[in-house]
């Protein structure tokens, strides 16, 4: 499933562009309210969001979805001990973006 930050994806807004700021807020609020199912994970030393996204979604460029869901901003590196939220279903995420 293609869900890039900067390109127009057929999954997001029917292919129309959307800003990552708007998408990030929508994803965070949907995870917080339980509208998007997410698992929790505590970051360990040396872990990065792009590696976690690659392991979880098979696409490391989707790290921004985990960052948005976790409300941590747009950083790939997160200090050890931080608990992140990882959306389980990208289909659910696409419903709240745009």
KEVO-188981 format. One record per atom (N, C-alpha, C): x negated, y negated, z negated; residue number from 1; atom name. Coordinates in steps of 0.02 Angstrom, whole numbers. Layout:
BEGIN
ATOM   east  north     up  nr atom
ATOM      X      Y      Z NUM   CA
...
END
This chain:
BEGIN
ATOM   east  north     up  nr atom
ATOM    -42     58      0   1    N
ATOM      0      0      0   1   CA
ATOM    -45    -62      0   1    C
ATOM    -36   -105     49   2    N
ATOM    -77   -164     54   2   CA
ATOM    -45   -222     15   2    C
ATOM    -81   -246    -34   3    N
ATOM    -57   -301    -74   3   CA
ATOM   -116   -347    -90   3    C
ATOM   -140   -383    -41   4    N
ATOM   -199   -425    -48   4   CA
ATOM   -181   -492    -78   4    C
ATOM   -230   -521   -111   5    N
ATOM   -220   -587   -142   5   CA
ATOM   -212   -641    -89   5    C
ATOM   -250   -637    -35   6    N
ATOM   -255   -693     11   6   CA
ATOM   -221   -684     78   6    C
ATOM   -202   -623     95   7    N
ATOM   -171   -615    160   7   CA
ATOM    -96   -610    155   7    C
ATOM    -64   -607    210   8    N
ATOM      9   -598    211   8   CA
ATOM     24   -524    215   8    C
ATOM     55   -500    165   9    N
ATOM     71   -429    160   9   CA
ATOM    144   -418    174   9    C
ATOM    160   -365    210  10    N
ATOM    230   -349    223  10   CA
ATOM    265   -330    159  10    C
ATOM    227   -312    107  11    N
ATOM    256   -292     44  11   CA
ATOM    278   -353      3  11    C
ATOM    240   -407      9  12    N
ATOM    254   -467    -30  12   CA
ATOM    292   -518     12  12    C
ATOM    350   -536    -11  13    N
ATOM    392   -587     21  13   CA
ATOM    404   -574     95  13    C
ATOM    409   -512    115  14    N
ATOM    422   -497    185  14   CA
ATOM    368   -522    232  14    C
ATOM    307   -529    208  15    N
ATOM    251   -551    249  15   CA
ATOM    236   -625    244  15    C
ATOM    277   -663    208  16    N
ATOM    264   -734    199  16   CA
ATOM    211   -743    144  16    C
ATOM    174   -796    148  17    N
ATOM    121   -808     99  17   CA
ATOM    150   -825     31  17    C
ATOM    114   -808    -21  18    N
ATOM    132   -826    -90  18   CA
ATOM     69   -844   -127  18    C
ATOM     73   -890   -173  19    N
ATOM     13   -908   -211  19   CA
ATOM      1   -858   -267  19    C
ATOM    -62   -847   -282  20    N
ATOM    -78   -800   -335  20   CA
ATOM    -58   -826   -404  20    C
ATOM    -56   -892   -412  21    N
ATOM    -34   -921   -475  21   CA
ATOM     38   -904   -490  21    C
ATOM     81   -912   -440  22    N
ATOM    151   -895   -448  22   CA
ATOM    159   -819   -458  22    C
ATOM    124   -781   -418  23    N
ATOM    127   -708   -423  23   CA
ATOM    103   -684   -491  23    C
ATOM     49   -714   -516  24    N
ATOM     21   -694   -580  24   CA
ATOM     69   -705   -638  24    C
ATOM    102   -761   -637  25    N
ATOM    151   -777   -690  25   CA
ATOM    209   -728   -687  25    C
ATOM    234   -716   -627  26    N
ATOM    291   -670   -618  26   CA
ATOM    274   -599   -641  26    C
ATOM    214   -576   -623  27    N
ATOM    193   -509   -643  27   CA
ATOM    186   -505   -719  27    C
ATOM    153   -554   -749  28    N
ATOM    142   -554   -821  28   CA
ATOM    209   -553   -858  28    C
ATOM    255   -596   -838  29    N
ATOM    320   -599   -872  29   CA
ATOM    359   -534   -863  29    C
ATOM    355   -504   -804  30    N
ATOM    391   -441   -791  30   CA
ATOM    363   -384   -833  30    C
ATOM    297   -382   -841  31    N
ATOM    266   -331   -884  31   CA
ATOM    286   -342   -956  31    C
ATOM    283   -405   -977  32    N
ATOM    300   -422  -1047  32   CA
ATOM    372   -404  -1064  32    C
ATOM    417   -414  -1016  33    N
ATOM    488   -400  -1029  33   CA
ATOM    506   -326  -1019  33    C
ATOM    460   -287   -992  34    N
ATOM    473   -217   -981  34   CA
ATOM    503   -201   -913  34    C
ATOM    509   -252   -871  35    N
ATOM    537   -242   -804  35   CA
ATOM    488   -206   -758  35    C
ATOM    424   -211   -773  36    N
ATOM    372   -172   -738  36   CA
ATOM    341   -125   -789  36    C
ATOM    343    -60   -774  37    N
ATOM    312    -11   -818  37   CA
ATOM    236    -17   -814  37    C
ATOM    204    -18   -873  38    N
ATOM    131    -24   -875  38   CA
ATOM    103     17   -932  38    C
ATOM     43     41   -920  39    N
ATOM      7     76   -973  39   CA
ATOM    -43     27  -1004  39    C
ATOM    -60     39  -1066  40    N
ATOM   -110     -3  -1100  40   CA
ATOM   -176     35  -1101  40    C
ATOM   -230     -4  -1098  41    N
ATOM   -297     25  -1100  41   CA
ATOM   -344    -26  -1131  41    C
ATOM   -387     -2  -1174  42    N
ATOM   -437    -46  -1205  42   CA
ATOM   -501    -43  -1163  42    C
ATOM   -525   -102  -1146  43    N
ATOM   -586   -107  -1105  43   CA
ATOM   -647    -84  -1145  43    C
ATOM   -687    -43  -1113  44    N
ATOM   -750    -20  -1143  44   CA
ATOM   -808    -59  -1113  44    C
ATOM   -865    -56  -1147  45    N
ATOM   -926    -90  -1124  45   CA
ATOM   -940    -70  -1051  45    C
ATOM   -952   -120  -1009  46    N
ATOM   -971   -108   -940  46   CA
ATOM   -914    -97   -891  46    C
ATOM   -852    -94   -915  47    N
ATOM   -795    -85   -870  47   CA
ATOM   -776   -152   -838  47    C
ATOM   -752   -148   -775  48    N
ATOM   -729   -207   -739  48   CA
ATOM   -661   -191   -709  48    C
ATOM   -622   -242   -698  49    N
ATOM   -554   -233   -673  49   CA
ATOM   -553   -204   -602  49    C
ATOM   -602   -222   -560  50    N
ATOM   -601   -194   -492  50   CA
ATOM   -615   -119   -493  50    C
ATOM   -657    -96   -538  51    N
ATOM   -670    -24   -544  51   CA
ATOM   -607     12   -569  51    C
ATOM   -574    -17   -618  52    N
ATOM   -513     13   -645  52   CA
ATOM   -459     15   -591  52    C
ATOM   -452    -39   -553  53    N
ATOM   -403    -40   -498  53   CA
ATOM   -419     13   -446  53    C
ATOM   -482     21   -430  54    N
ATOM   -502     73   -382  54   CA
ATOM   -484    142   -407  54    C
ATOM   -496    155   -471  55    N
ATOM   -479    220   -500  55   CA
ATOM   -404    231   -503  55    C
ATOM   -367    178   -519  56    N
ATOM   -295    183   -529  56   CA
ATOM   -255    182   -464  56    C
ATOM   -272    135   -419  57    N
ATOM   -233    125   -358  57   CA
ATOM   -268    149   -295  57    C
ATOM   -332    167   -301  58    N
ATOM   -370    186   -242  58   CA
ATOM   -391    126   -201  58    C
ATOM   -387     67   -229  59    N
ATOM   -405      5   -195  59   CA
ATOM   -430    -46   -246  59    C
ATOM   -494    -58   -247  60    N
ATOM   -523   -102   -298  60   CA
ATOM   -503   -175   -288  60    C
ATOM   -480   -194   -229  61    N
ATOM   -460   -264   -218  61   CA
ATOM   -395   -282   -254  61    C
ATOM   -362   -233   -283  62    N
ATOM   -300   -245   -319  62   CA
ATOM   -312   -261   -393  62    C
ATOM   -374   -278   -410  63    N
ATOM   -392   -296   -479  63   CA
ATOM   -350   -354   -505  63    C
ATOM   -331   -399   -461  64    N
ATOM   -294   -459   -481  64   CA
ATOM   -226   -441   -510  64    C
ATOM   -197   -385   -490  65    N
ATOM   -133   -363   -517  65   CA
ATOM   -141   -345   -591  65    C
ATOM   -195   -311   -607  66    N
ATOM   -208   -293   -677  66   CA
ATOM   -223   -356   -718  66    C
ATOM   -261   -402   -688  67    N
ATOM   -276   -465   -723  67   CA
ATOM   -211   -503   -737  67    C
ATOM   -168   -507   -687  68    N
ATOM   -105   -543   -695  68   CA
ATOM    -61   -509   -747  68    C
ATOM    -55   -443   -743  69    N
ATOM    -13   -405   -790  69   CA
ATOM    -38   -413   -862  69    C
ATOM   -102   -423   -870  70    N
ATOM   -133   -428   -936  70   CA
ATOM   -136   -499   -962  70    C
ATOM   -121   -548   -919  71    N
ATOM   -124   -618   -939  71   CA
ATOM   -193   -642   -956  71    C
ATOM   -244   -617   -921  72    N
ATOM   -312   -635   -938  72   CA
ATOM   -345   -680   -887  72    C
ATOM   -309   -704   -838  73    N
ATOM   -338   -749   -788  73   CA
ATOM   -368   -709   -731  73    C
ATOM   -415   -740   -696  74    N
ATOM   -441   -710   -634  74   CA
ATOM   -514   -690   -641  74    C
ATOM   -529   -654   -692  75    N
ATOM   -598   -632   -703  75   CA
ATOM   -603   -557   -695  75    C
ATOM   -654   -534   -660  76    N
ATOM   -665   -462   -652  76   CA
ATOM   -694   -432   -715  76    C
ATOM   -733   -470   -751  77    N
ATOM   -765   -445   -812  77   CA
ATOM   -726   -468   -873  77    C
ATOM   -708   -421   -913  78    N
ATOM   -670   -434   -974  78   CA
ATOM   -710   -406  -1032  78    C
ATOM   -714   -443  -1088  79    N
ATOM   -754   -418  -1144  79   CA
ATOM   -728   -351  -1171  79    C
ATOM   -773   -309  -1195  80    N
ATOM   -752   -245  -1225  80   CA
ATOM   -704   -258  -1283  80    C
ATOM   -655   -213  -1289  81    N
ATOM   -606   -218  -1342  81   CA
ATOM   -541   -250  -1322  81    C
ATOM   -541   -287  -1267  82    N
ATOM   -479   -319  -1243  82   CA
ATOM   -432   -264  -1218  82    C
ATOM   -369   -269  -1237  83    N
ATOM   -319   -221  -1214  83   CA
ATOM   -285   -250  -1152  83    C
ATOM   -287   -211  -1098  84    N
ATOM   -257   -233  -1035  84   CA
ATOM   -194   -192  -1020  84    C
ATOM   -151   -220   -978  85    N
ATOM    -92   -185   -954  85   CA
ATOM   -103   -167   -881  85    C
ATOM    -91   -105   -864  86    N
ATOM    -99    -81   -796  86   CA
ATOM    -32    -59   -769  86    C
ATOM     -2    -98   -722  87    N
ATOM     61    -77   -693  87   CA
ATOM     56     -8   -661  87    C
ATOM    106     33   -675  88    N
ATOM    106    102   -652  88   CA
ATOM    128    108   -579  88    C
ATOM    177     67   -559  89    N
ATOM    208     74   -493  89   CA
ATOM    201      8   -455  89    C
ATOM    161      8   -402  90    N
ATOM    152    -53   -363  90   CA
ATOM    216    -75   -328  90    C
ATOM    262    -29   -318  91    N
ATOM    327    -46   -291  91   CA
ATOM    365    -92   -337  91    C
ATOM    360    -80   -402  92    N
ATOM    391   -124   -451  92   CA
ATOM    358   -193   -450  92    C
ATOM    292   -194   -443  93    N
ATOM    256   -257   -441  93   CA
ATOM    280   -299   -382  93    C
ATOM    288   -268   -324  94    N
ATOM    307   -305   -264  94   CA
ATOM    376   -338   -271  94    C
ATOM    419   -313   -314  95    N
ATOM    484   -343   -325  95   CA
ATOM    481   -410   -360  95    C
ATOM    426   -423   -396  96    N
ATOM    420   -483   -436  96   CA
ATOM    371   -534   -407  96    C
ATOM    342   -519   -351  97    N
ATOM    293   -563   -321  97   CA
ATOM    328   -603   -266  97    C
ATOM    332   -668   -276  98    N
ATOM    363   -711   -227  98   CA
ATOM    434   -719   -240  98    C
END
